[in-house]
Amino acid sequence: MIKYTNDQFKTAIIKLFNFVLRVGYFPDTWNQGLITPIFKQGDKYEPNNYRGICVNSNLGKIFCSIINTRLQNFLKNPQKSWTKSQIGFLPKHRTSDHIYTLHTIIDRHVYQNKSKIFACFIDFEKAFDSIWHEGLFLKLLENGIGGKTFDLISTMYKNNTCAVKIGNKRTEFFSQKRGVRQGCPLSPTLFNIYINELAKALNNSTAPGPTLTESEVKCLLFADDLVILSKTKEGLQQLLDVVETFSHTWALKINLAKTKG
């Protein structure tokens, strides 16, 4: 959008963005989203059979993409102890990377060494929609994200409102109390920040994990898709206990029907 505007308009947008950065307040007009329910399948009268698509301010999205780039560069600092187990939403990574890792572990330990690997594929129920905002703010501060950046993100979530739009009609705007903002460039990074400690807790546990290039692999994460691995049943149970404790503490719910061991 900005690419095809004149220089005067671009200059005005730059001034606006710099002002927002300076005051540390996310504008209310950027904080309003319109949700359109999209039918998936099944009973049309069942609300769970619809997926809401939220449309936000284009200027707000561009601004958030700038903040996201800054945030990702900040988190690349080795001192931030960012886990390598999580590769979701990260540049130069894809789902097949973890699939290859898992296949390599199985081939080495099960087929070559004739040993056992105990695994559990864990599904978090509506993980992105369940993020506890106060918990997210705490995670930001724990990772050294403070100052105006923290102020921007906190106002972005404290003042976020949505309305449901069907055809030419819409509801009144209401507050979004949980979850990361749909369609926002910042949301994937914020989700990774929120769940990073889970991978660290799993990797720091005493459960014996299978080795790969002399390193233990106790978990693999791609966004909210998690698999935990151990060489013993007892070790797998220990890792499950870590997941349960984290989920209870940080308000995430495990979908038992879709969790497979």
Backbone bond lengths (Angstrom), bond angles and torsions (degrees), N, CA, C in turn:
res aa  C-N    CA-C-N  psi(-1)  N-CA   C-N-CA  omega(-1)  CA-C   N-CA-C  phi
1 M - - - 1.465 - - 1.529 110.28 -
2 I 1.340 117.49 -51.85 1.461 121.47 -177.34 1.521 111.09 -67.50
3 K 1.328 116.01 -31.28 1.465 121.76 -176.71 1.524 112.09 -55.19
4 Y 1.329 116.94 -34.00 1.464 120.82 -173.99 1.536 112.56 -102.61
5 T 1.333 117.66 13.86 1.463 120.49 177.88 1.523 109.73 -95.62
6 N 1.339 116.12 167.25 1.462 119.44 -179.84 1.529 110.95 -79.48
7 D 1.329 115.90 168.22 1.468 121.48 -175.22 1.522 112.27 -63.06
8 Q 1.324 116.82 -34.42 1.458 120.67 -179.16 1.528 110.63 -63.97
9 F 1.332 116.13 -41.92 1.464 120.35 179.41 1.529 110.51 -68.10
10 K 1.330 116.21 -40.50 1.464 120.36 178.49 1.525 111.00 -61.16
11 T 1.324 116.18 -42.44 1.466 120.97 179.26 1.526 110.85 -61.99
12 A 1.332 116.39 -40.32 1.467 120.96 179.28 1.531 111.01 -64.31
13 I 1.324 116.52 -40.17 1.466 120.49 179.57 1.523 110.72 -66.76
14 I 1.332 116.57 -41.64 1.469 120.69 178.22 1.521 110.45 -60.87
15 K 1.339 116.67 -42.80 1.463 120.64 178.11 1.525 110.75 -63.08
16 L 1.335 116.10 -40.28 1.467 120.67 179.05 1.523 110.43 -63.83
17 F 1.337 116.91 -47.11 1.463 120.98 -179.42 1.533 111.10 -61.61
18 N 1.320 117.01 -42.56 1.467 120.71 179.31 1.521 111.56 -64.92
19 F 1.333 115.86 -36.05 1.467 119.67 177.44 1.525 110.77 -65.52
20 V 1.335 116.58 -44.35 1.467 120.98 178.79 1.527 110.39 -61.61
21 L 1.336 117.03 -41.77 1.468 121.26 177.56 1.523 111.13 -62.94
22 R 1.315 116.03 -39.25 1.461 120.75 -175.87 1.530 111.89 -69.84
23 V 1.314 117.44 -40.46 1.470 120.00 -177.30 1.527 111.88 -86.01
24 G 1.342 117.52 -21.35 1.464 120.47 178.50 1.516 113.70 70.31
25 Y 1.324 116.41 36.86 1.474 120.42 179.55 1.523 108.65 -133.84
26 F 1.333 116.03 124.71 1.464 121.21 179.40 1.527 108.80 -81.16
27 P 1.336 118.95 120.05 1.471 122.29 -174.43 1.526 113.19 -55.78
28 D 1.315 115.47 140.14 1.468 120.96 -178.78 1.527 112.13 -61.37
29 T 1.335 116.98 -35.28 1.470 119.53 -178.94 1.532 111.69 -67.44
30 W 1.328 117.21 -24.59 1.465 121.20 175.42 1.525 111.42 -82.44
31 N 1.300 114.68 -11.88 1.466 120.84 -171.96 1.522 112.90 -97.35
32 Q 1.308 117.21 8.22 1.462 120.71 179.70 1.527 109.97 -105.32
33 G 1.321 115.45 130.21 1.456 120.30 179.74 1.517 111.71 -123.47
34 L 1.321 116.28 146.47 1.465 121.71 176.48 1.524 108.73 -108.97
35 I 1.337 116.04 121.55 1.461 121.97 -177.71 1.523 109.90 -98.94
36 T 1.322 115.87 125.19 1.466 121.55 174.82 1.522 108.73 -109.38
37 P 1.353 118.73 118.83 1.471 120.66 179.05 1.531 110.73 -72.38
38 I 1.321 116.22 126.76 1.466 122.16 178.33 1.524 108.58 -110.60
39 F 1.333 116.39 121.07 1.471 121.00 -178.65 1.525 110.18 -70.00
40 K 1.344 115.85 133.52 1.465 121.09 178.55 1.524 110.25 -95.47
41 Q 1.314 116.96 -72.37 1.461 121.74 178.71 1.524 108.80 -168.15
42 G 1.339 115.85 169.11 1.459 120.35 178.21 1.514 112.94 91.64
43 D 1.327 115.56 -149.54 1.456 123.06 -177.67 1.529 110.23 -72.88
44 K 1.335 117.10 121.72 1.460 121.21 -178.72 1.525 112.88 -68.86
45 Y 1.332 116.24 -14.96 1.461 120.07 -179.99 1.533 111.94 -95.15
46 E 1.334 117.07 3.69 1.460 122.05 177.99 1.535 109.02 -98.44
47 P 1.353 118.00 113.68 1.474 121.17 -176.77 1.531 113.80 -56.96
48 N 1.339 117.26 -32.45 1.463 120.40 -178.77 1.530 113.14 -68.23
49 N 1.340 116.68 -11.63 1.464 120.43 179.31 1.529 112.41 -89.58
50 Y 1.332 115.70 10.88 1.460 121.07 177.44 1.528 109.90 -118.11
51 R 1.308 115.12 144.08 1.467 120.89 174.99 1.524 108.17 -114.17
52 G 1.323 115.74 126.55 1.454 119.97 -179.42 1.520 112.15 -83.96
53 I 1.319 116.59 128.00 1.463 122.09 175.50 1.524 107.63 -107.49
54 C 1.332 116.02 119.80 1.462 120.74 -174.97 1.529 110.78 -101.16
55 V 1.324 115.93 130.19 1.469 122.20 177.75 1.522 108.28 -107.34
56 N 1.350 115.80 122.55 1.459 121.40 -178.83 1.530 110.59 -113.44
57 S 1.318 115.56 177.17 1.463 122.22 179.25 1.528 111.27 -60.95
58 N 1.329 117.14 131.75 1.468 121.01 177.66 1.523 111.79 -65.26
59 L 1.327 116.63 -40.05 1.462 119.90 177.52 1.526 110.34 -63.65
60 G 1.332 115.45 -40.63 1.461 120.17 177.92 1.517 111.85 -61.63
61 K 1.332 116.84 -39.22 1.469 120.87 178.96 1.529 111.17 -65.45
62 I 1.322 116.60 -42.28 1.467 120.17 179.34 1.524 110.05 -63.02
63 F 1.327 115.56 -43.46 1.462 119.93 178.51 1.526 110.67 -62.20
64 C 1.331 117.01 -43.37 1.469 121.12 -179.17 1.527 111.62 -65.50
65 S 1.332 117.08 -31.95 1.467 119.53 177.78 1.528 110.58 -66.41
66 I 1.326 116.81 -32.94 1.467 121.13 176.73 1.526 109.95 -68.06
67 I 1.330 116.53 -46.02 1.466 121.09 178.22 1.524 110.18 -62.85
68 N 1.325 116.39 -38.06 1.464 120.50 -179.63 1.529 111.22 -63.13
69 T 1.331 116.80 -42.38 1.468 120.62 178.11 1.525 110.74 -61.79
70 R 1.313 116.65 -43.24 1.465 120.89 178.55 1.527 110.93 -63.76
71 L 1.315 115.83 -41.00 1.462 120.98 -178.67 1.525 110.92 -65.92
72 Q 1.328 116.62 -43.56 1.463 120.39 179.44 1.523 111.53 -64.63
73 N 1.319 117.39 -39.31 1.467 120.66 177.09 1.525 110.92 -64.99
74 F 1.319 116.68 -38.33 1.465 121.50 178.39 1.525 111.04 -64.64
75 L 1.334 116.40 -40.33 1.462 120.84 -177.17 1.527 112.97 -76.33
76 K 1.333 117.45 -11.95 1.468 120.49 176.89 1.525 111.95 -71.92
77 N 1.322 117.24 -13.70 1.463 121.54 178.54 1.524 109.75 -57.55
78 P 1.351 118.72 123.91 1.473 121.26 -178.35 1.522 113.77 -56.50
79 Q 1.326 117.20 -25.99 1.460 120.77 -179.11 1.526 112.49 -70.85
80 K 1.331 117.25 -11.51 1.461 120.43 -179.17 1.526 112.34 -81.01
81 S 1.328 116.96 -2.91 1.473 123.38 178.47 1.533 111.82 45.96
82 W 1.337 114.70 47.21 1.468 120.43 178.57 1.516 109.12 -71.18
83 T 1.316 117.05 126.63 1.460 120.56 -176.04 1.524 112.20 -66.62
84 K 1.330 115.46 141.73 1.460 120.77 176.33 1.526 111.54 -86.68
85 S 1.334 116.51 -4.67 1.466 120.10 -179.57 1.518 112.03 -73.05
86 Q 1.344 116.46 -25.27 1.461 121.94 -178.88 1.523 109.79 -97.14
87 I 1.331 117.23 119.38 1.471 119.90 177.80 1.527 112.02 -121.92
88 G 1.327 117.18 4.82 1.455 120.47 179.75 1.517 111.93 -66.07
89 F 1.328 117.43 135.63 1.466 124.95 176.52 1.529 113.29 66.63
90 L 1.329 117.70 12.45 1.457 119.92 -179.25 1.525 110.46 -98.66
91 P 1.345 117.11 142.37 1.472 120.22 -179.98 1.529 111.53 -58.83
92 K 1.312 116.19 145.34 1.468 123.89 176.30 1.528 113.03 65.99
93 H 1.318 117.71 20.01 1.462 121.79 176.51 1.525 109.42 -128.07
94 R 1.323 115.44 150.51 1.461 120.57 178.03 1.526 109.26 -148.24
95 T 1.323 116.14 168.05 1.463 121.52 -176.99 1.520 112.10 -56.47
96 S 1.316 116.93 -38.23 1.466 121.07 -176.18 1.529 112.86 -62.97
97 D 1.341 117.52 -20.74 1.468 120.14 178.15 1.524 110.87 -62.03
98 H 1.327 116.24 -47.56 1.468 120.40 179.53 1.526 111.25 -71.64
99 I 1.320 116.72 -34.07 1.473 119.63 177.01 1.527 109.68 -61.92
100 Y 1.324 116.18 -42.45 1.466 120.81 177.71 1.530 110.49 -63.50
101 T 1.341 116.56 -43.12 1.468 120.69 178.65 1.517 111.01 -59.94
102 L 1.329 116.38 -45.08 1.462 121.03 -179.28 1.529 111.13 -63.77
103 H 1.319 116.96 -43.48 1.471 120.87 178.25 1.532 111.04 -62.67
104 T 1.328 116.49 -38.68 1.463 120.77 179.45 1.526 111.14 -65.32
105 I 1.334 116.53 -41.86 1.468 121.14 178.19 1.524 110.60 -62.68
106 I 1.320 116.26 -46.17 1.469 120.59 -179.98 1.529 110.49 -62.55
107 D 1.317 116.50 -43.69 1.467 120.16 -179.21 1.526 111.04 -62.65
108 R 1.323 116.86 -43.77 1.464 120.29 -176.59 1.522 112.14 -70.84
109 H 1.325 117.50 -46.12 1.466 120.55 -172.48 1.525 113.00 -86.95
110 V 1.314 117.19 -38.40 1.466 120.03 -175.03 1.528 111.36 -88.37
111 Y 1.325 116.72 -51.78 1.468 119.79 -174.21 1.534 113.36 -83.04
112 Q 1.337 116.70 -39.46 1.465 118.84 -177.91 1.530 112.69 -85.74
113 N 1.338 116.66 -47.62 1.469 120.35 -175.86 1.525 113.39 -93.52
114 K 1.341 116.77 -4.24 1.467 121.86 178.72 1.532 112.47 56.61
115 S 1.328 116.57 32.98 1.464 121.00 176.83 1.529 109.50 -105.81
116 K 1.324 116.42 178.76 1.464 120.60 -176.49 1.529 111.35 -109.61
117 I 1.302 114.18 147.70 1.460 121.84 172.44 1.524 107.60 -125.17
118 F 1.320 116.14 128.88 1.464 121.43 177.88 1.529 107.97 -106.10
119 A 1.326 115.28 126.83 1.461 119.99 -174.12 1.520 111.10 -135.09
120 C 1.325 114.95 155.08 1.464 120.92 174.45 1.526 108.26 -141.68
121 F 1.328 115.47 126.50 1.462 121.87 177.54 1.529 107.55 -95.20
122 I 1.317 115.32 115.87 1.467 120.97 -171.84 1.524 110.93 -105.16
123 D 1.319 115.31 132.24 1.461 122.17 178.81 1.526 109.00 -112.57
124 F 1.324 116.05 120.57 1.466 120.83 175.09 1.525 108.71 -89.05
125 E 1.309 115.85 128.81 1.463 120.81 -176.38 1.524 111.15 -74.51
126 K 1.338 116.15 116.09 1.466 122.60 178.52 1.527 110.90 46.83
127 A 1.335 115.44 52.84 1.464 121.48 -173.11 1.526 112.71 -57.45
128 F 1.333 117.36 -45.54 1.465 120.38 -176.74 1.529 111.54 -68.10
129 D 1.317 116.45 -30.11 1.467 120.87 -179.92 1.523 112.37 -85.14
130 S 1.336 117.04 -5.33 1.464 120.90 -173.89 1.522 113.68 -106.05
131 I 1.323 117.52 -2.44 1.462 120.18 -174.67 1.527 110.71 -59.21
132 W 1.321 114.82 125.74 1.468 123.37 -179.70 1.531 107.77 -79.63
133 H 1.314 117.67 118.01 1.459 121.57 -172.15 1.526 113.49 -62.76
134 E 1.323 117.28 -44.98 1.464 119.33 179.29 1.527 110.48 -62.45
135 G 1.338 116.02 -36.61 1.461 120.27 176.42 1.519 111.55 -65.70
136 L 1.336 116.64 -37.93 1.463 121.30 177.58 1.523 110.49 -63.06
137 F 1.336 116.79 -42.70 1.468 120.28 179.19 1.530 110.38 -61.00
138 L 1.328 116.40 -41.12 1.463 120.88 178.85 1.528 110.63 -63.52
139 K 1.337 116.50 -42.05 1.463 120.90 179.19 1.532 111.11 -62.85
140 L 1.321 117.03 -37.98 1.461 120.62 177.63 1.522 110.66 -61.34
141 L 1.322 116.15 -46.83 1.463 120.46 -179.77 1.521 111.39 -65.45
142 E 1.330 117.13 -38.95 1.468 121.06 178.53 1.525 111.63 -62.37
143 N 1.321 116.59 -28.79 1.463 121.29 -179.81 1.527 112.53 -93.90
144 G 1.326 116.33 12.30 1.454 120.54 175.74 1.509 114.89 78.91
145 I 1.329 116.78 17.55 1.465 120.75 -179.96 1.523 108.21 -97.22
146 G 1.320 115.72 96.42 1.459 120.94 -177.27 1.517 110.98 -127.91
147 G 1.328 116.37 -153.22 1.458 121.53 176.79 1.518 113.58 60.46
148 K 1.329 115.17 -145.51 1.464 121.06 -176.48 1.530 112.40 -67.05
149 T 1.338 116.53 -30.95 1.469 119.06 178.29 1.518 110.33 -64.14
150 F 1.329 115.75 -43.77 1.468 119.66 177.02 1.525 110.47 -63.29
151 D 1.332 116.84 -43.21 1.465 120.69 -179.97 1.529 111.01 -59.93
152 L 1.333 116.59 -41.83 1.464 121.14 179.18 1.523 111.48 -61.23
153 I 1.339 115.42 -48.43 1.465 119.39 -176.74 1.523 111.11 -68.25
154 S 1.328 116.71 -39.06 1.469 119.04 -179.13 1.526 111.52 -66.52
155 T 1.343 118.09 -40.98 1.473 119.39 177.46 1.526 110.54 -70.17
156 M 1.330 116.34 -30.87 1.455 121.24 177.39 1.528 110.61 -59.82
157 Y 1.331 116.23 -37.02 1.463 120.16 -177.09 1.528 113.24 -94.76
158 K 1.306 117.46 -32.90 1.460 119.29 179.28 1.528 111.92 -69.58
159 N 1.335 116.47 -30.71 1.468 120.53 -175.40 1.525 113.29 -108.28
160 N 1.322 117.20 10.35 1.464 120.67 -176.82 1.532 111.32 -70.81
161 T 1.322 116.51 128.70 1.466 121.03 178.88 1.525 110.31 -130.46
162 C 1.322 115.04 151.93 1.467 121.28 179.90 1.527 109.91 -137.16
163 A 1.313 115.57 158.47 1.464 122.26 172.26 1.520 107.52 -137.64
164 V 1.316 116.15 149.31 1.463 120.99 178.30 1.525 108.59 -93.50
165 K 1.338 115.95 128.58 1.459 121.01 -178.83 1.520 110.23 -117.66
166 I 1.333 116.06 126.43 1.467 122.23 175.25 1.525 107.27 -129.69
167 G 1.323 116.23 114.27 1.458 119.79 -176.19 1.515 110.66 65.20
168 N 1.332 116.27 -126.92 1.460 121.12 179.27 1.521 112.47 -96.89
169 K 1.313 117.00 6.83 1.460 120.60 -177.69 1.525 110.41 -113.25
170 R 1.334 115.58 150.28 1.455 120.22 176.66 1.520 110.12 -145.38
171 T 1.311 114.99 158.91 1.454 121.16 177.74 1.527 109.79 -81.84
172 E 1.323 115.54 177.38 1.462 120.28 170.27 1.531 108.39 -71.43
173 F 1.322 116.82 155.12 1.460 120.48 177.77 1.529 109.87 -72.21
174 F 1.320 115.76 141.06 1.465 121.54 179.90 1.527 109.25 -133.27
175 S 1.325 116.47 157.09 1.465 121.52 -178.46 1.523 110.85 -76.77
176 Q 1.315 115.87 143.30 1.463 121.73 175.08 1.524 107.28 -98.86
177 K 1.325 116.48 107.44 1.457 121.85 -172.10 1.520 113.71 -86.17
178 R 1.327 117.11 -21.41 1.468 120.65 -178.34 1.524 110.42 -138.99
179 G 1.328 115.11 162.20 1.457 120.51 174.40 1.515 113.88 90.44
180 V 1.330 115.77 153.92 1.460 120.15 172.97 1.528 108.52 -81.85
181 R 1.313 116.55 156.06 1.456 121.96 -174.69 1.526 110.71 -69.82
182 Q 1.321 115.82 127.42 1.464 120.60 -178.65 1.523 110.50 -70.82
183 G 1.334 115.88 134.29 1.452 121.09 177.33 1.510 115.14 78.92
184 C 1.331 117.20 3.30 1.466 120.94 -179.54 1.532 109.60 -88.98
185 P 1.340 118.98 130.99 1.468 121.33 180.00 1.524 113.52 -59.02
186 L 1.326 117.08 -22.76 1.466 121.47 -179.68 1.524 113.16 -78.31
187 S 1.320 117.43 -25.27 1.467 121.59 -169.57 1.525 114.46 -57.52
188 P 1.348 120.14 -46.09 1.464 119.13 179.39 1.524 113.26 -58.93
189 T 1.342 116.78 -41.79 1.463 120.35 179.40 1.521 110.98 -66.63
190 L 1.318 117.10 -41.23 1.465 120.52 178.41 1.523 110.95 -64.05
191 F 1.324 116.79 -38.20 1.465 119.87 177.45 1.525 110.55 -64.08
192 N 1.329 117.05 -42.55 1.462 120.47 178.68 1.527 111.69 -62.32
193 I 1.334 116.15 -39.20 1.464 120.35 176.84 1.522 110.09 -62.27
194 Y 1.322 116.12 -41.12 1.466 121.35 -177.06 1.525 111.57 -64.65
195 I 1.333 117.16 -39.94 1.466 120.70 -171.75 1.538 112.76 -98.79
196 N 1.335 116.85 -2.35 1.465 120.91 -176.46 1.528 112.79 -57.75
197 E 1.334 116.74 -39.57 1.466 120.50 -177.34 1.520 112.23 -65.60
198 L 1.324 117.59 -25.62 1.467 119.78 178.13 1.521 109.89 -64.66
199 A 1.320 116.84 -48.13 1.465 120.36 179.23 1.525 110.88 -62.36
200 K 1.332 117.04 -39.21 1.463 120.30 178.93 1.523 111.12 -64.93
201 A 1.335 116.88 -40.50 1.468 120.72 179.21 1.527 111.05 -65.91
202 L 1.319 116.86 -39.21 1.466 120.67 178.12 1.526 110.76 -65.59
203 N 1.319 116.37 -44.73 1.464 120.40 -179.04 1.524 112.49 -68.37
204 N 1.329 117.22 -27.73 1.464 121.27 -179.29 1.523 113.30 -87.25
205 S 1.318 117.78 -5.12 1.468 120.76 180.00 1.528 109.98 -70.26
206 T 1.327 115.93 162.30 1.470 120.76 -179.82 1.522 112.57 -86.35
207 A 1.321 117.21 1.82 1.470 120.46 178.35 1.528 109.62 -62.20
208 P 1.337 117.73 133.95 1.470 119.99 -179.97 1.527 111.72 -74.82
209 G 1.316 116.43 118.78 1.457 120.34 179.74 1.514 111.67 -103.19
210 P 1.318 118.45 157.11 1.462 121.35 175.73 1.529 110.23 -64.19
211 T 1.312 116.53 148.98 1.464 120.29 -177.30 1.525 111.39 -100.56
212 L 1.324 113.58 148.76 1.464 121.46 176.14 1.519 106.41 -146.76
213 T 1.324 116.94 120.16 1.475 122.63 -174.06 1.529 110.86 50.67
214 E 1.331 115.17 45.85 1.465 124.43 175.22 1.524 113.69 69.33
215 S 1.302 118.64 9.86 1.465 122.00 177.02 1.521 109.76 -117.43
216 E 1.339 115.81 141.24 1.459 119.76 177.28 1.528 110.05 -75.69
217 V 1.307 115.74 139.50 1.467 121.65 176.16 1.523 107.41 -117.35
218 K 1.339 115.62 105.07 1.463 119.95 -177.39 1.525 112.50 -103.44
219 C 1.318 116.18 -16.70 1.468 118.88 178.06 1.519 110.40 -157.28
220 L 1.316 115.04 153.20 1.462 123.24 174.09 1.523 106.98 -132.15
221 L 1.327 116.36 128.86 1.461 121.83 -177.69 1.520 110.26 -124.92
222 F 1.329 115.60 131.64 1.458 120.87 168.10 1.521 106.05 -128.72
223 A 1.346 115.53 100.65 1.472 121.50 -172.47 1.527 109.01 59.84
224 D 1.338 118.26 -114.53 1.467 120.55 -179.29 1.524 112.39 -101.94
225 D 1.324 117.96 6.92 1.466 121.56 177.34 1.522 108.96 -90.22
226 L 1.328 116.71 118.53 1.464 121.99 -173.55 1.518 111.38 -125.92
227 V 1.334 115.86 135.24 1.460 121.21 169.13 1.525 107.19 -126.08
228 I 1.337 116.73 132.62 1.459 121.45 177.00 1.522 108.52 -110.47
229 L 1.342 116.07 145.95 1.459 121.61 -171.68 1.523 110.95 -135.23
230 S 1.323 115.98 139.53 1.462 120.85 175.18 1.523 109.75 -150.33
231 K 1.331 114.92 158.79 1.464 119.87 178.83 1.525 112.09 -86.55
232 T 1.350 116.46 -7.92 1.466 120.09 -179.68 1.522 110.75 -135.13
233 K 1.345 115.90 158.40 1.465 120.71 175.92 1.522 110.24 -63.28
234 E 1.337 114.92 -42.20 1.464 119.78 -179.05 1.534 110.92 -62.90
235 G 1.329 115.31 -38.63 1.461 119.43 178.48 1.518 111.88 -65.38
236 L 1.331 116.38 -40.10 1.467 120.10 178.09 1.520 110.45 -63.55
237 Q 1.331 116.89 -40.65 1.461 120.35 178.25 1.526 110.57 -63.36
238 Q 1.321 116.19 -38.27 1.461 120.54 178.00 1.530 110.59 -62.22
239 L 1.314 116.32 -42.02 1.462 120.37 178.18 1.528 111.44 -67.36
240 L 1.331 116.36 -37.87 1.470 120.39 176.39 1.520 110.81 -61.78
241 D 1.333 116.27 -37.74 1.469 120.61 178.25 1.526 110.66 -64.61
242 V 1.332 116.49 -37.92 1.468 120.80 177.60 1.529 110.28 -63.03
243 V 1.332 116.44 -44.19 1.467 121.37 179.21 1.526 110.51 -63.21
244 E 1.332 116.21 -42.68 1.467 120.33 -179.47 1.524 111.07 -63.20
245 T 1.336 116.66 -43.94 1.462 120.87 179.99 1.523 111.16 -63.23
246 F 1.329 116.54 -45.45 1.462 120.55 179.57 1.529 110.65 -62.72
247 S 1.319 116.70 -44.74 1.470 121.17 -178.45 1.519 111.22 -62.06
248 H 1.335 116.12 -41.14 1.469 120.34 179.73 1.529 110.60 -67.33
249 T 1.335 116.38 -42.06 1.463 121.08 -177.12 1.521 112.17 -68.83
250 W 1.336 116.55 -38.18 1.459 120.91 -172.54 1.525 113.04 -110.48
251 A 1.324 116.27 22.05 1.472 123.16 168.50 1.525 114.04 60.24
252 L 1.338 116.61 39.31 1.460 120.90 172.55 1.519 108.85 -106.06
253 K 1.309 116.82 144.64 1.460 121.45 -177.95 1.523 110.22 -113.33
254 I 1.342 115.50 131.41 1.460 120.77 178.72 1.523 109.38 -88.80
255 N 1.317 115.90 130.36 1.463 121.48 177.04 1.526 107.98 -84.73
256 L 1.334 116.30 98.69 1.463 121.08 -175.36 1.523 112.25 -64.36
257 A 1.326 116.63 -31.49 1.468 120.14 -178.46 1.527 111.73 -66.23
258 K 1.335 116.88 -29.79 1.465 120.64 -177.65 1.525 112.99 -104.69
259 T 1.336 116.78 -0.21 1.464 120.97 177.72 1.520 109.03 -88.46
260 K 1.325 116.26 124.11 1.466 120.98 -174.26 1.527 111.20 -122.73
261 G 1.352 115.47 138.53 1.454 120.81 177.95 1.516 111.17 -115.74
